[in-house]
Amino acid sequence: MSSQPESTAMPKGNSFARTMWSDFGMVIVLIILFIFCAVFVPRFFSPINMRALALAVSMTGMVACTMMLCLASGNFDMSCGAVIACSGVVCAVMINKAFPYVGNYSIYVGLFFALLVGFLVGLANGLIIAYARINALITTLATMQIARGIGYIICDGKAVGISQENFFYLGTGSWFMVPIPVYITVCCFIIFGIILERTSFGRNTLAIGGNEEAANLAGIRVAYHKLRLFIIHGLMSALAGIVLASRMTSGQPTTSQGFELDVISSCVLGGISMSGGLGSIWYAVSGVLIMGIVQNSMNLMNVPTFYQYVARGLILLMAVIFDRYKQRN
């Protein structure tokens, strides 16, 4: 009689431990990594470096919020880096062209057209992937090349300086010693965390990623939902491009090359499944911060850039292997 409770206690304990690791494993890794770097990496925990680290991960964090939704639905987007560059260039060009006519309101003109770039690219991705049923990798690689090329054409391959200094406050200003892009990223984490975990939109996203046919039978408009996901992601990429242009005080057509891999690596490293059906805002936050801390620590230790590329590639590979391991178990 006494053996029965013992036999059932171990599975419960194992199940609890497995659940805790599945839900908060990367948060624990993040805490351990942060403590390790604070102790062993010189100047890591200094106020100046903490501010620099927060600013460095802010743009990745913005785009990771919506990449999280794409991955949770079983899709991904390789065009976000090109959208960032193109929207930044468009924003700069339109601010300069509109300033003689509308003065300070030219900033809003630039913001509108930059967001329009993100909307149109997201719309194209969504229509082709959701309705034409073309593979997401091929589609977004194509739109990545198109957006990057349009950015080069608009500015003739040269950086575009911005005449409106008020625009720079968005990317270079700070409140209470914290950069404004960090506040924007935190707001994005909160908003999209609520959307994913507390709304029917988020539940439908996870349902589509888990089993698209079952979601369709359950009455979810799968194609329309995917279209909205890619539009939202395109708009968020454009917002990141606007913030980056403000930080750099110019539109740069060559910026953000390979950025999409950093965002996907961060999401997958945090625990968001590439096959869909699994996602949490804590996964995205953990992955973004882990990637940021690793890169920041390598910079502080003067690790050559070429070695940093190798390290980032290994992190991506380990993240994909870990994702596959979690699916099998």
C-alpha positions as CSV (number, residue, x, y, z in Angstrom):
1,M,0.0,0.0,0.0
2,S,2.9,2.4,0.8
3,S,4.5,1.9,-2.6
4,Q,1.6,3.4,-4.5
5,P,2.1,7.0,-3.3
6,E,5.8,6.7,-3.9
7,S,5.3,5.5,-7.5
8,T,3.1,8.4,-8.3
9,A,5.2,11.1,-6.5
10,M,8.2,10.8,-8.8
11,P,6.3,11.3,-12.1
12,K,4.6,14.4,-10.5
13,G,8.0,15.8,-9.4
14,N,9.6,15.1,-12.8
15,S,6.6,16.6,-14.6
16,F,6.8,19.8,-12.4
17,A,10.6,20.1,-13.0
18,R,10.1,19.6,-16.7
19,T,7.3,22.1,-16.9
20,M,9.4,24.7,-15.0
21,W,12.3,24.1,-17.3
22,S,10.1,24.4,-20.4
23,D,8.5,27.6,-19.2
24,F,11.4,29.3,-17.4
25,G,14.5,27.4,-18.4
26,M,15.9,30.2,-20.6
27,V,15.1,32.8,-17.9
28,I,17.3,30.8,-15.5
29,V,20.0,30.6,-18.1
30,L,19.8,34.4,-18.6
31,I,20.2,35.0,-14.9
32,I,23.2,32.7,-14.6
33,L,24.8,34.2,-17.7
34,F,24.2,37.8,-16.4
35,I,25.8,37.0,-13.0
36,F,28.7,35.2,-14.7
37,C,29.4,38.2,-17.0
38,A,29.0,40.7,-14.1
39,V,31.6,38.8,-12.1
40,F,34.2,37.8,-14.8
41,V,33.8,40.4,-17.6
42,P,35.5,43.7,-16.9
43,R,33.2,46.8,-16.9
44,F,30.2,44.7,-17.8
45,F,28.1,45.8,-14.8
46,S,29.0,49.4,-15.1
47,P,26.1,51.9,-15.5
48,I,27.5,53.1,-18.9
49,N,27.7,49.5,-20.3
50,M,24.2,48.6,-18.9
51,R,22.8,51.6,-20.8
52,A,24.7,50.6,-23.9
53,L,23.5,47.0,-23.6
54,A,19.9,48.1,-23.3
55,L,20.2,50.4,-26.3
56,A,21.9,47.7,-28.3
57,V,19.2,45.1,-27.8
58,S,16.3,47.6,-28.2
59,M,15.9,47.3,-32.0
60,T,16.2,43.5,-31.9
61,G,13.6,43.4,-29.2
62,M,11.1,45.4,-31.2
63,V,11.2,43.2,-34.2
64,A,11.4,40.0,-32.1
65,C,8.0,40.8,-30.7
66,T,6.3,40.3,-34.1
67,M,8.8,37.6,-35.3
68,M,7.6,35.7,-32.2
69,L,4.1,35.8,-33.6
70,C,5.2,34.7,-37.1
71,L,7.2,31.8,-35.6
72,A,4.3,30.8,-33.3
73,S,2.1,30.5,-36.4
74,G,4.7,28.3,-38.2
75,N,6.1,31.0,-40.4
76,F,9.0,33.4,-40.4
77,D,10.1,36.5,-42.3
78,M,13.6,37.1,-43.8
79,S,12.8,40.5,-45.2
80,C,12.7,42.5,-41.9
81,G,16.4,43.7,-42.2
82,A,15.8,45.1,-45.7
83,V,12.6,46.7,-44.6
84,I,14.4,48.4,-41.8
85,A,17.0,49.8,-44.2
86,C,14.4,50.8,-46.9
87,S,12.0,52.5,-44.4
88,G,14.8,54.4,-42.9
89,V,15.9,55.7,-46.3
90,V,12.3,56.6,-47.3
91,C,11.8,58.4,-44.0
92,A,14.9,60.5,-44.5
93,V,14.1,61.3,-48.1
94,M,10.5,62.3,-47.4
95,I,11.4,64.4,-44.4
96,N,13.8,66.4,-46.5
97,K,11.4,66.7,-49.5
98,A,8.4,67.8,-47.4
99,F,10.2,70.3,-45.1
100,P,10.1,73.2,-47.5
101,Y,6.3,72.8,-47.8
102,V,5.1,71.8,-44.4
103,G,8.0,72.7,-42.1
104,N,8.1,70.7,-38.8
105,Y,5.2,68.6,-40.0
106,S,7.6,67.0,-42.5
107,I,8.5,64.5,-39.7
108,Y,5.0,63.1,-39.8
109,V,5.2,62.8,-43.6
110,G,8.4,60.8,-43.2
111,L,6.9,58.6,-40.6
112,F,3.8,57.9,-42.7
113,F,5.8,56.9,-45.8
114,A,8.2,54.8,-43.8
115,L,5.4,52.9,-42.2
116,L,3.8,52.5,-45.6
117,V,6.9,50.7,-46.8
118,G,6.5,48.2,-44.0
119,F,2.8,47.8,-44.6
120,L,3.3,47.1,-48.3
121,V,6.1,44.6,-47.8
122,G,4.1,42.8,-45.1
123,L,1.0,42.9,-47.3
124,A,2.9,41.3,-50.2
125,N,4.4,38.7,-48.0
126,G,1.0,37.9,-46.5
127,L,-0.8,37.6,-49.8
128,I,1.8,35.4,-51.4
129,I,2.3,33.1,-48.4
130,A,-1.2,32.9,-47.1
131,Y,-3.3,33.0,-50.3
132,A,-0.9,31.8,-53.1
133,R,0.6,29.3,-50.6
134,I,4.2,30.0,-51.6
135,N,6.9,28.9,-49.2
136,A,7.7,31.6,-46.6
137,L,11.5,31.3,-47.1
138,I,11.4,31.8,-50.8
139,T,8.8,34.6,-50.6
140,T,10.5,36.6,-47.9
141,L,14.0,36.2,-49.5
142,A,12.5,37.7,-52.7
143,T,10.9,40.6,-50.9
144,M,14.1,41.1,-49.0
145,Q,16.0,41.6,-52.2
146,I,13.3,43.9,-53.6
147,A,13.1,46.1,-50.5
148,R,16.9,46.3,-50.3
149,G,17.1,47.2,-54.0
150,I,14.4,49.9,-53.7
151,G,16.3,51.4,-50.8
152,Y,19.4,51.6,-52.9
153,I,17.5,53.1,-55.9
154,I,15.8,55.8,-53.9
155,C,19.1,57.2,-52.4
156,D,21.4,56.1,-55.2
157,G,23.3,53.9,-52.8
158,K,24.3,56.8,-50.5
159,A,23.4,57.8,-47.0
160,V,20.7,60.4,-46.7
161,G,21.2,63.0,-44.1
162,I,18.1,64.3,-42.3
163,S,17.5,68.1,-42.1
164,Q,15.1,68.0,-39.2
165,E,17.0,67.8,-35.9
166,N,13.8,67.3,-33.9
167,F,13.5,63.9,-35.5
168,F,16.7,62.8,-33.8
169,Y,15.2,62.9,-30.3
170,L,13.3,59.7,-31.0
171,G,16.5,57.7,-31.3
172,T,19.0,59.7,-29.3
173,G,16.9,61.2,-26.5
174,S,16.4,59.7,-23.0
175,W,14.1,59.9,-20.0
176,F,15.6,59.5,-16.5
177,M,18.9,58.4,-18.1
178,V,17.2,55.6,-20.1
179,P,17.2,55.9,-23.9
180,I,13.8,56.3,-25.5
181,P,14.3,53.3,-27.8
182,V,14.4,51.1,-24.6
183,Y,11.0,52.5,-23.5
184,I,9.6,51.7,-27.0
185,T,10.9,48.1,-26.8
186,V,9.5,47.6,-23.3
187,C,6.1,48.8,-24.5
188,C,6.3,46.4,-27.4
189,F,7.1,43.5,-25.1
190,I,4.1,44.3,-22.9
191,I,1.7,44.9,-25.7
192,F,2.6,41.8,-27.8
193,G,2.9,39.7,-24.7
194,I,-0.7,40.6,-23.8
195,I,-1.8,40.0,-27.4
196,L,-0.2,36.5,-27.5
197,E,-1.2,35.2,-24.1
198,R,-4.4,37.1,-23.3
199,T,-6.3,37.6,-26.6
200,S,-8.1,35.4,-29.1
201,F,-5.7,36.7,-31.7
202,G,-2.8,35.2,-29.8
203,R,-4.6,31.9,-29.2
204,N,-5.5,31.6,-32.8
205,T,-1.9,32.3,-33.8
206,L,-0.7,29.4,-31.6
207,A,-3.6,27.2,-32.9
208,I,-2.5,27.8,-36.5
209,G,1.1,26.9,-35.7
210,G,0.0,23.8,-33.8
211,N,-2.3,22.4,-36.5
212,E,-3.3,24.5,-39.4
213,E,-6.0,22.1,-40.7
214,A,-7.6,21.8,-37.2
215,A,-7.5,25.6,-36.8
216,N,-9.3,25.9,-40.1
217,L,-11.9,23.4,-39.1
218,A,-12.4,25.2,-35.9
219,G,-13.5,28.3,-37.8
220,I,-10.3,30.3,-37.8
221,R,-9.7,32.3,-41.0
222,V,-6.2,31.0,-41.4
223,A,-5.2,32.8,-44.5
224,Y,-6.6,36.2,-43.3
225,H,-4.9,35.7,-39.9
226,K,-1.5,35.0,-41.6
227,L,-2.0,38.1,-43.7
228,R,-2.5,40.3,-40.6
229,L,0.6,38.7,-39.0
230,F,2.9,39.7,-41.8
231,I,1.4,43.2,-42.0
232,I,2.0,43.7,-38.3
233,H,5.5,42.4,-38.7
234,G,6.2,44.7,-41.6
235,L,4.9,47.7,-39.7
236,M,7.1,46.8,-36.7
237,S,10.2,46.4,-38.9
238,A,9.4,49.8,-40.4
239,L,9.1,51.3,-36.9
240,A,12.6,49.8,-36.1
241,G,13.9,51.4,-39.3
242,I,12.5,54.8,-38.2
243,V,14.1,54.5,-34.8
244,L,17.5,53.4,-36.3
245,A,17.4,56.3,-38.8
246,S,16.8,58.7,-35.9
247,R,19.7,57.2,-33.9
248,M,22.1,57.4,-36.9
249,T,20.7,60.9,-38.0
250,S,20.4,59.6,-41.5
251,G,18.9,56.9,-43.7
252,Q,21.4,54.2,-44.4
253,P,20.7,51.7,-47.3
254,T,23.5,49.3,-46.2
255,T,22.3,48.9,-42.6
256,S,20.8,45.8,-40.9
257,Q,22.3,43.2,-43.2
258,G,21.9,39.8,-41.5
259,F,19.6,41.4,-38.9
260,E,16.8,38.9,-39.6
261,L,19.1,36.0,-38.6
262,D,19.8,37.8,-35.2
263,V,16.1,38.2,-34.6
264,I,15.2,34.6,-35.5
265,S,18.2,33.3,-33.5
266,S,17.0,35.3,-30.4
267,C,13.5,33.9,-30.7
268,V,14.5,30.3,-31.2
269,L,17.2,30.5,-28.5
270,G,14.6,31.7,-26.1
271,G,12.4,28.7,-26.7
272,I,10.0,29.7,-29.5
273,S,9.5,26.8,-31.8
274,M,10.3,27.2,-35.5
275,S,7.6,24.6,-36.4
276,G,4.9,26.7,-34.7
277,G,2.4,26.2,-31.9
278,L,4.7,27.3,-29.1
279,G,5.6,30.8,-28.0
280,S,5.7,33.2,-25.0
281,I,6.9,36.8,-24.6
282,W,9.3,35.5,-21.9
283,Y,10.9,33.3,-24.5
284,A,11.5,36.3,-26.8
285,V,12.8,38.5,-23.9
286,S,15.2,35.8,-22.7
287,G,16.5,35.1,-26.2
288,V,17.1,38.8,-27.0
289,L,18.9,39.5,-23.8
290,I,21.0,36.3,-24.0
291,M,22.2,37.2,-27.5
292,G,22.8,40.8,-26.5
293,I,24.8,39.9,-23.4
294,V,27.0,37.4,-25.3
295,Q,27.7,40.0,-28.1
296,N,28.3,42.8,-25.5
297,S,30.7,40.6,-23.5
298,M,32.7,39.7,-26.6
299,N,33.0,43.4,-27.5
300,L,34.2,44.2,-23.9
301,M,36.8,41.4,-24.2
302,N,37.9,42.7,-27.6
303,V,37.0,39.5,-29.4
304,P,37.7,40.1,-33.1
305,T,34.6,40.6,-35.3
306,F,35.3,37.5,-37.4
307,Y,35.2,35.3,-34.3
308,Q,32.0,37.0,-33.3
309,Y,30.4,35.9,-36.5
310,V,31.4,32.3,-35.7
311,A,30.0,32.6,-32.2
312,R,26.7,33.9,-33.4
313,G,26.4,31.1,-36.0
314,L,27.1,28.5,-33.3
315,I,24.5,30.1,-31.1
316,L,21.9,29.9,-33.9
317,L,22.9,26.2,-34.6
318,M,22.6,25.3,-30.9
319,A,19.2,27.1,-30.8
320,V,17.9,25.1,-33.7
321,I,19.2,21.8,-32.2
322,F,17.7,22.7,-28.9
323,D,14.3,23.4,-30.6
324,R,14.4,20.0,-32.3
325,Y,15.3,18.3,-29.0
326,K,12.3,20.0,-27.2
327,Q,9.9,18.8,-30.0
328,R,11.0,15.2,-29.7
329,N,10.6,15.3,-25.9
